[in-house]
Amino acid sequence: MSRKPRGRKRGHKTRPAPVRASENVVITKIAQQGDGEALLADGTRVFVPLTLPGDEISVQPGGKRGDGLTGSVLEYQKQQPRSEPICGVYGKCGGCQLQHLPAEDYTAWKIQYVKTALSRHGFDLELRPLRQMQIASRRRATLALVMTQDGPVLGYNEAYADRIVGMDGCPLLVEPLAKLWAPLRELAKVILPTPSRADIAMTAANEDALEIVIISDAELDLEKRETLAQFAETHDIARLAWQRSRQSPEPISARRDVVLNFGDVQIALPIGGFLQPSRVGQETLQELVSEGVGDARRVADLYCGVGTFTFHFARMGKHVLAVDDHADQIVALNRAAGRHDLGGRIETKVRDLKESPIFSTDLVGLDAVIFDPPRAGARGQAEYLADSVVPKIIAVSCNPATLARDLRILVDGGYTIDHITPVDQFPMTYHVEAVAVLSRSS
């Protein structure tokens, strides 16, 4: 006996959401994701891209977003002074939302972004000055590509949409990656069918250590594989790989190792291995974390990746426990430690700290703990740290909201926040990192 399919009744039509009338509003602030915020007449929040506080606009409310609505500008009645955008697709591309924000306001907003996140967990703190990176410093990026009847469209996604904004380059990228933009678009014409989509992850560990991973479910025959290998040869790509959905990357051309330098330590990155977005960002975080660690001799580096902090401290003679859930990154770290005679100073563990945090009792004897988790933060590990007797904790985070939550756990456990430094590793976007240093009185 078959069942009738569930769903709307025959002949019933879903009514579209009513279109709200346009209103005149004043933008009061830049909201969390970089859009201007205003209040409609009934008190509903509306988020309007590319606007500034003080702008007086006629706004067309749109769909729901969070606890408010999206909005688009119909007309400016008054427009505040702006910075000149540096990108030709500003306003279309979903990235670099804050290009129009004047420099002083931009710096103040980034600091306030962190302060606001902290305030939601009961912290009222003065932050250290924002540490800023130069524009053309990004050494990793993932481009979006769609093959159309008119040819390949290469760029980034539009804000809050799945559409790809085609462009001829990106001013954020370091030169070795920027130079690959046009060749990659030409390569797509040969190796990808129409229609199809792909992502292209590019990394420049060093100028002569470029990696490309093409994420696509398109089939590769021998001719296309040879084309990819020739592309790697022509453009001096150290390693080029192909990755299908939910599968591991397959190396197509591995001409040499993709080598990342931590001072005089060289580590051969696994395919897709994590590195900080910029070299100066890496060095800035190392400096701030080193200041927090101070003269501690035994250090744990949790969520260590390939060893951004591990090698920094091992080279200083400290003993480091390095923990990460990616086995290939720990393997690469161990190999580099062996080649540079640092194996005696570095102990490693492969461990998923979200599912299996390190217990407080296992932290006894450590002088400092560093944790640098993904955007979701380290709630479980922070709870065990809060119960520990470790004298110093240094929290590095790319998400102020989860950082504030984790700091609340640590402070409630008896730690004191010594200072917090915001770090602008993603210029012109609403993203901001922070390094927090905490201590426990003996």
Backbone hydrogen bonds, N-H to C=O, Kabsch-Sander energy under -0.5 kcal/mol:
donor,donor_aa,acceptor,acceptor_aa,energy
12,H,9,K,-2.5
20,R,18,P,-0.5
23,E,59,V,-2.0
25,V,23,E,-0.5
25,V,57,I,-2.6
27,I,55,D,-2.7
28,T,37,E,-3.1
29,K,37,E,-1.1
31,A,29,K,-0.6
31,A,35,D,-3.5
34,G,31,A,-1.9
36,G,48,V,-2.2
37,E,29,K,-2.7
38,A,46,V,-2.0
40,L,44,T,-2.9
43,G,40,L,-2.3
46,V,38,A,-2.5
47,F,69,L,-2.8
48,V,36,G,-3.2
48,V,46,V,-0.5
51,T,48,V,-1.0
54,G,27,I,-3.1
55,D,52,L,-2.3
56,E,78,K,-2.4
57,I,25,V,-2.4
57,I,55,D,-0.6
58,S,75,E,-2.9
59,V,23,E,-3.2
59,V,57,I,-0.6
60,Q,72,S,-2.8
62,G,70,T,-3.1
65,R,68,G,-2.6
68,G,65,R,-2.1
69,L,45,R,-2.0
70,T,63,G,-3.1
71,G,47,F,-1.7
72,S,60,Q,-1.4
74,L,58,S,-3.4
75,E,58,S,-1.2
77,Q,56,E,-3.1
77,Q,75,E,-0.5
78,K,56,E,-2.0
83,S,100,H,-2.1
90,Y,87,C,-1.4
92,K,89,V,-2.4
93,C,89,V,-2.2
94,G,157,N,-2.3
98,L,428,M,-3.0
99,Q,96,C,-1.2
101,L,98,L,-1.4
106,Y,102,P,-2.8
107,T,103,A,-2.4
108,A,104,E,-2.2
109,W,105,D,-2.5
110,K,106,Y,-2.3
111,I,107,T,-1.9
112,Q,108,A,-2.5
113,Y,109,W,-2.5
114,V,110,K,-1.4
115,K,111,I,-2.2
116,T,112,Q,-3.1
117,A,113,Y,-1.8
118,L,114,V,-2.2
119,S,115,K,-2.5
120,R,116,T,-1.4
121,H,118,L,-1.8
122,G,119,S,-1.9
123,F,118,L,-2.0
128,R,420,I,-2.6
131,R,422,P,-2.4
132,Q,130,L,-0.6
133,M,424,D,-1.2
137,S,135,I,-2.3
138,R,135,I,-0.6
138,R,172,L,-2.6
139,R,277,P,-3.4
141,A,202,M,-2.1
143,L,141,A,-0.5
143,L,200,I,-2.9
144,A,155,G,-3.2
145,L,198,A,-2.8
146,V,153,V,-2.1
147,M,196,S,-3.1
148,T,146,V,-0.6
148,T,151,G,-1.6
151,G,148,T,-1.7
153,V,146,V,-2.4
154,L,152,P,-0.5
155,G,144,A,-2.6
156,Y,165,V,-1.0
158,E,163,R,-3.1
159,A,92,K,-0.7
161,A,158,E,-1.6
165,V,156,Y,-3.2
166,G,164,I,-0.7
167,M,154,L,-2.2
173,L,170,C,-1.2
174,V,138,R,-2.5
177,L,174,V,-0.9
178,A,174,V,-2.4
179,K,175,E,-2.4
180,L,177,L,-1.5
181,W,178,A,-1.2
184,L,180,L,-2.4
185,R,181,W,-1.6
186,E,182,A,-1.9
187,L,183,P,-2.4
188,A,184,L,-2.0
189,K,185,R,-0.9
190,V,186,E,-0.6
190,V,187,L,-1.3
191,I,187,L,-1.8
192,L,188,A,-2.0
196,S,147,M,-0.9
198,A,145,L,-2.5
199,D,215,I,-1.9
200,I,143,L,-2.8
201,A,199,D,-0.5
201,A,213,V,-2.9
202,M,141,A,-3.3
202,M,200,I,-0.6
203,T,211,E,-2.4
204,A,139,R,-3.1
205,A,209,A,-1.7
206,N,209,A,-0.7
209,A,206,N,-1.8
211,E,203,T,-2.7
212,I,239,R,-2.1
213,V,201,A,-2.5
214,I,241,A,-2.6
215,I,199,D,-3.3
215,I,213,V,-0.6
216,S,214,I,-0.8
216,S,243,Q,-1.9
221,D,219,E,-0.5
225,R,221,D,-2.2
226,E,222,L,-2.3
227,T,223,E,-2.0
228,L,224,K,-2.4
229,A,225,R,-2.4
230,Q,226,E,-2.3
231,F,227,T,-2.2
232,A,228,L,-2.2
233,E,229,A,-1.9
234,T,230,Q,-3.0
235,H,231,F,-2.4
236,D,233,E,-0.9
237,I,232,A,-2.6
238,A,210,L,-0.9
238,A,236,D,-0.6
239,R,210,L,-1.8
240,L,253,S,-2.9
241,A,212,I,-2.7
242,W,250,E,-2.5
243,Q,214,I,-3.0
247,Q,244,R,-2.0
250,E,242,W,-3.3
252,I,240,L,-2.9
253,S,240,L,-2.2
255,R,238,A,-2.0
256,R,238,A,-1.5
259,V,257,D,-1.0
260,L,267,I,-2.7
262,F,265,V,-3.1
263,G,261,N,-0.5
265,V,262,F,-1.9
267,I,260,L,-2.7
269,L,258,V,-3.0
269,L,267,I,-0.8
273,G,270,P,-2.5
282,Q,278,S,-2.2
283,E,279,R,-2.3
284,T,280,V,-2.2
285,L,281,G,-2.5
286,Q,282,Q,-2.3
287,E,283,E,-2.2
288,L,284,T,-2.4
289,V,285,L,-2.7
290,S,286,Q,-2.4
291,E,287,E,-2.0
292,G,288,L,-1.6
293,V,289,V,-2.5
294,G,290,S,-2.3
296,A,293,V,-1.8
299,V,297,R,-0.6
299,V,319,H,-2.8
300,A,368,A,-2.0
301,D,321,L,-3.5
302,L,300,A,-0.7
302,L,370,I,-3.1
303,Y,323,V,-1.3
304,C,301,D,-0.5
304,C,323,V,-2.5
307,G,304,C,-2.1
308,T,304,C,-0.8
311,F,307,G,-1.9
313,F,309,F,-2.1
314,A,310,T,-2.4
315,R,311,F,-2.3
316,M,313,F,-0.7
317,G,314,A,-1.7
318,K,313,F,-2.1
319,H,297,R,-2.5
320,V,318,K,-0.5
320,V,345,R,-3.1
321,L,299,V,-2.7
322,A,320,V,-0.7
322,A,347,E,-3.3
323,V,301,D,-2.4
323,V,321,L,-0.5
324,D,349,K,-1.8
327,A,325,D,-0.8
329,Q,326,H,-0.7
330,I,326,H,-1.7
331,V,327,A,-2.5
332,A,328,D,-1.9
333,L,329,Q,-2.3
334,N,330,I,-2.7
335,R,331,V,-2.3
336,A,332,A,-2.2
337,A,333,L,-2.5
338,G,334,N,-2.3
339,R,335,R,-2.3
340,H,336,A,-1.6
341,D,338,G,-1.3
342,L,337,A,-3.4
343,G,337,A,-0.8
345,R,342,L,-1.6
346,I,342,L,-0.9
346,I,343,G,-0.5
347,E,320,V,-2.8
349,K,322,A,-2.1
351,R,324,D,-1.9
351,R,349,K,-0.7
353,L,351,R,-1.0
356,S,352,D,-2.9
362,D,359,F,-0.7
363,L,360,S,-1.5
364,V,361,T,-0.8
366,L,363,L,-1.9
367,D,298,R,-2.7
368,A,298,R,-1.5
369,V,392,K,-1.9
370,I,300,A,-3.3
371,F,394,I,-2.2
372,D,302,L,-1.6
377,G,374,P,-2.3
382,A,378,A,-3.0
383,E,379,R,-1.8
384,Y,380,G,-1.3
385,L,381,Q,-2.5
386,A,382,A,-2.5
387,D,383,E,-0.8
388,S,385,L,-1.7
392,K,367,D,-0.9
393,I,438,L,-2.2
394,I,369,V,-2.8
395,A,393,I,-0.5
395,A,436,A,-2.7
396,V,371,F,-2.8
396,V,394,I,-0.5
397,S,434,A,-2.3
403,L,399,N,-2.2
404,A,400,P,-2.5
405,R,401,A,-1.6
406,D,402,T,-2.4
407,L,403,L,-2.7
408,R,404,A,-2.1
409,I,405,R,-1.6
410,L,406,D,-2.0
411,V,407,L,-3.0
412,D,408,R,-2.5
413,G,409,I,-1.0
414,G,411,V,-1.7
415,Y,410,L,-2.1
416,T,439,S,-2.6
418,D,416,T,-0.7
418,D,437,V,-2.9
419,H,437,V,-1.2
421,T,435,V,-2.5
423,V,433,E,-2.7
424,D,131,R,-3.4
425,Q,423,V,-1.3
429,T,426,F,-1.7
433,E,423,V,-2.8
434,A,397,S,-2.1
435,V,421,T,-2.2
436,A,395,A,-3.0
437,V,419,H,-2.6
438,L,393,I,-3.2
439,S,416,T,-2.2
440,R,391,P,-2.2
